[in-house]
């Protein structure tokens, strides 16, 4: 990336396990989150803020460079993380469903997003989720199909 580029691209990313099955727990969660965090840190220009989730989905908060192709990068994160868990933690323990959700936000909302992600289990346990940050598919426009 050229030195004369400045960007602030903050992203909240989420994706789910295959068929929303509760596959992420205990040792799998610890190893999965550690792997994804390290993969983010190793990606040039990506700044990792936090990761969290529940037994059936992951939330990630990062800042990315404008040159990063988000869809490819998320696909690589998902594939590599499942491969890592399935080959180093527990055989055939983790599969992801197709798709993901990504929401951009401003720096002023960084603390809110980080806290939301770090308290996923409490939010879901209490039924107090933020719909915009839980979505993984587009909402159909009114009047469509």
N, C-alpha and C positions, 0 to 999 in steps of 0.2 A: 504494500500500500504506500502511495506517495507520502512524503513527510508533511505536505501542506494540506492534509485532509483532517478535518475535525468532525467528529460525530458523537452523538449520544443516542444510541439505539438500545433501549431497555426492552427486554422481552420476558413475558411470562409464558412458559410452554408447558403443556400437559399432554399426556397420552395414557392409554388404558391397556390393561392386560387383555389377552384374547378372551372373548365372551364375558368380559368383566369378572373373570374368576379370581378369587382371592389367593393370588400366587406370591405376593410380596409380604414376607413376615420374617421375624427373627434374623437369622444369619443371612438369609437371602437379601433382606432389606439393607442390612449393614454393608454387605459386600457390593450390592447393586449401587447404592448411593455413593459409596467410596469410588467405585469404578467410574460412574458418570461424572462426578466432581473432577477426578483426575483427567478424564478425557476432555472436559471443558477447559481446564487449566492448560493442557497441552496444545489446545487449538490456538494458533496465533491470533492475537487481537481480541479473543473472547475473555471477558471478565466474569468469573463465577461469583454469585452472591449467596445462593442457598438452594437446597433441594429438600423435598419432603413428599408426603403422599400418604396413601392408605394401602390396604392389602390389594386393591385393584387398580390403582393409578399412581402416576408420578407427576409432581409439579417441579418446575425448574425455573430459577430466576437468573438471567444472565444479561450482559451487555455484549453486543456483537459489532464487528467492524462492518462498514457498508459493502465490503467486497465478499462477505460470506453468503453463499447460497443457502438460505435457511432450510429449505425443504431437503436438500441433499444432506446437510449437516445433521438434521434431526433423524433422518433415515439411517445415517451411519451410527448415531448414538444408540438408537433403538436396536439395530442389528448387532452391533459390537457388544452392547450390554447384555443382551439375551445370550449371545454366544459365550461371553465370559461366565455368566452365572451357570449356564448349562454344562460348561466344561470344567469349571473350577470350584463350584459350590455344590450343586446337586444336579444330577443328570435329568434333563427334560423337565426342569422345574419352572421355566419362565418362557412365555410367548407373549408377543404384543399383538394387539389388533391393528388393522390398517388405520392410518390417519393420525392426526394430532390436532391440538388447538394451540394457537399462538396469538397473544395479545400484546401490542406495544403499549408502553406507558411512559410518562415523563418522570424525570428525576425526583420531582416532588412527591411521587407516589411510591418510590423505592422502598421506604421503610414499611408502608402498609402492605405491599406485595410480599416482602420478606417475612413479615409476621404472619400473614395469611398462610403462606406455604409452611412455615415452621410449626404451625398449630393445626395442621390438616386433620389429625385424628379427633381433636376436640371439636372442630367445626362440623365434621361429618357426624360425630357422635351426638352433638347437640342440634343437628338439623339446621345449622346456621352457615350455609355455604354462600359464596358470592357467585351467582350464576355465570357472569361474564368470565370468571376465572376457572370455571369447571367445564366449560364447553369444549368439545372436540370436533364438532361438525358445524357447518354453516347453517344458519337459520334461514328457512325458505322465506322469500319475500311474500308479503300479503297478496293473496290473489293467485299465487303460483300453484299449479298442480294440485 
